Amino acid sequence: MSHDHDHDNELDPFAARVRALETILTQKGLIDPAAIDVIVDTYETKIGPRNGARVVAKAWSDPAYADWLKRDATAAIASLSYTGRQGEHMQAVFNTEDTHNLVVCTLCSCYPWSVLGLPPVWYKAPPYRSRAVIDPRGVLEEFGLTLPADKKIRVWDSTAELRYLVVPMRPEGTEGWSEEQLAELVSRDAMIGTGLARQPA
Amino acid sequence: MSRRDTDMAELPPGIDAPVFAEPWQAEAFAMTLALHDKGLFSWSEWAQALSSEVKKPGAAADGHDYYEHWLAALESLLAAKGVAGKSDVDTIAAAWERAAHATPHGKPILLENDPGS
């Protein structure tokens, strides 16, 4: 998306409207501009898919944690200090030999921010939101993921109250790996379900 | 939606790809979170407002206009709550645009720089 700036100082209409909202909300004492900067910084630099990768790596390494994550993902994830801002509940869905899980939000773009950061552009785009439900196998193929025909695909539709985290299968050949090493194998896409965990090099 | 012939093909595969294309998108996002923290609306209300914007016909298939919908949802929610009416936002946004024009390059844009309509 490119905008032509033929003037040195020009606010495009969207930027000007955001500033106008900021002005009104600050005057009304509803927001503090400094706090807005902190939120932006937090989401850009501190929260991201690495949080989710640590959750998955811990589940791979620690059967008791995996069991907890299965039963009460909200609490198990909060125990690592990754707490959702919107009070949303988390559910972890585990990939198995038989079933692959895929997460979408058909309504808008609900996403497990506390563990994955902000959603990628395609997650928010209409084609993914509509087609993930209708033709999940075709969507996965476009992501370069061809699953065996007998593997079931379960699609989980996120809501404002409930968000899903896919726990991919642990790759073979990673016995004895530390949680830090394992976390490196867990991509954002693997936790949405549009990918698998990376194979060890 | 083939990844070869749409913008999906051009998405950076990196785990840390930037999520905001422009600063105003980050500000609109952060304001929404701050207002939710303040209790101005519930997250379900927000999801509904955003959903009704992104469902409108004409949404770009590549999702590049997502934060434009986000901003429209925020504006409609604030108008519905009686916090910021559309005409007030229009007026102040126009003042910001005039202030930007009146500000020499390299200087911060301040609303006080608005020379007036």
Contacts between the chains, C-beta under 8 A, distances in Angstrom:
chain1	res1	chain2	res2	distance
A	1	B	21	5.6
A	1	B	22	7.9
A	1	B	64	4.9
A	3	B	22	8.0
A	7	B	101	6.7
A	8	B	104	7.7
A	8	B	105	3.5
A	9	B	100	4.7
A	9	B	101	6.6
A	9	B	103	4.8
A	9	B	104	7.4
A	9	B	105	5.9
A	9	B	107	7.9
A	9	B	109	6.1
A	10	B	97	7.7
A	10	B	100	5.5
A	10	B	101	6.8
A	11	B	96	5.8
A	11	B	97	5.5
A	11	B	100	4.4
A	11	B	109	7.0
A	12	B	24	7.8
A	13	B	93	7.2
A	13	B	97	7.7
A	14	B	22	7.8
A	14	B	24	5.5
A	14	B	67	7.7
A	14	B	68	6.3
A	14	B	71	6.1
A	15	B	22	7.1
A	15	B	23	7.4
A	15	B	24	4.1
A	16	B	93	4.2
A	16	B	94	7.5
A	16	B	96	4.4
A	16	B	97	4.7
A	16	B	100	7.4
A	17	B	71	6.4
A	17	B	75	7.1
A	17	B	89	6.1
A	17	B	93	4.7
A	18	B	24	4.3
A	18	B	27	5.1
A	18	B	28	5.1
A	18	B	31	7.5
A	18	B	71	6.5
A	19	B	24	7.8
A	19	B	92	7.8
A	19	B	93	7.1
A	19	B	96	4.5
A	19	B	111	7.8
A	20	B	88	7.8
A	20	B	89	4.8
A	20	B	90	7.9
A	20	B	91	7.9
A	20	B	92	3.8
A	20	B	93	3.9
A	20	B	95	7.8
A	20	B	96	5.9
A	21	B	28	7.7
A	21	B	31	6.4
A	21	B	74	6.9
A	21	B	75	7.1
A	21	B	78	6.9
A	21	B	84	6.1
A	21	B	89	6.3
A	22	B	27	6.7
A	22	B	31	6.6
A	23	B	92	5.4
A	23	B	96	7.6
A	23	B	111	6.3
A	24	B	83	7.4
A	24	B	84	4.6
A	24	B	88	6.3
A	24	B	89	7.0
A	24	B	92	6.5
A	25	B	31	6.6
A	25	B	35	7.2
A	25	B	78	7.9
A	25	B	83	7.3
A	25	B	84	7.0
A	28	B	83	6.8
A	30	B	34	7.9
A	30	B	35	6.3
A	30	B	38	5.9
A	30	B	40	6.7
A	30	B	83	6.9
A	31	B	31	5.9
A	31	B	34	4.8
A	31	B	35	6.7
A	31	B	38	7.5
A	32	B	34	7.6
A	35	B	34	5.8
A	36	B	27	6.2
A	36	B	30	4.5
A	36	B	31	6.0
A	36	B	34	6.0
A	37	B	30	7.7
A	39	B	29	7.8
A	39	B	30	3.8
A	39	B	33	5.4
A	39	B	34	6.3
A	40	B	20	8.0
A	40	B	26	4.4
A	40	B	27	6.9
A	40	B	29	7.4
A	40	B	30	4.8
A	43	B	19	7.8
A	43	B	26	7.7
A	43	B	29	7.2
A	43	B	30	7.5
A	44	B	18	7.9
A	44	B	19	7.6
A	44	B	20	7.3
A	44	B	26	7.1
A	48	B	15	7.2
A	48	B	16	6.5
A	49	B	15	5.2
A	50	B	15	7.5
A	85	B	33	6.2
A	85	B	36	7.5
A	85	B	37	7.3
A	86	B	36	6.7
A	86	B	43	4.1
A	87	B	43	6.9
A	88	B	43	6.8
A	107	B	47	6.3
A	107	B	51	4.7
A	108	B	47	5.6
A	108	B	50	4.4
A	108	B	51	4.2
A	108	B	54	5.5
A	109	B	50	7.1
A	109	B	54	7.4
A	109	B	66	7.3
A	110	B	47	6.2
A	117	B	19	7.3
A	118	B	19	4.0
A	118	B	20	8.0
A	118	B	29	7.8
A	119	B	19	7.4
A	120	B	11	6.5
A	120	B	17	6.6
A	120	B	19	7.4
A	121	B	7	7.6
A	121	B	11	6.2
A	121	B	19	7.8
A	121	B	62	7.0
A	121	B	63	4.7
A	121	B	64	7.0
A	121	B	66	7.1
A	122	B	8	5.1
A	122	B	11	6.0
A	122	B	62	8.0
A	122	B	63	6.5
A	124	B	54	7.7
A	124	B	63	4.7
A	124	B	66	4.6
A	125	B	8	7.5
A	125	B	60	7.5
A	125	B	61	6.2
A	125	B	62	5.7
A	125	B	63	3.0
A	125	B	66	7.5
A	126	B	54	7.5
A	126	B	59	5.4
A	126	B	60	7.8
A	126	B	61	5.7
A	126	B	63	7.2
A	127	B	1	3.8
A	127	B	6	7.5
A	127	B	8	7.7
A	127	B	61	5.4
A	128	B	1	6.9
A	131	B	1	6.0
A	139	B	1	7.2
A	142	B	1	6.1
A	142	B	2	5.9
A	142	B	3	4.9
A	142	B	8	7.4
A	143	B	3	7.0
A	144	B	3	7.8
A	159	B	47	7.2
A	160	B	43	4.7
A	160	B	44	4.6
A	160	B	46	7.1
A	160	B	47	3.8
A	161	B	43	7.6
A	161	B	44	6.9
A	187	B	15	6.0
A	188	B	15	5.1
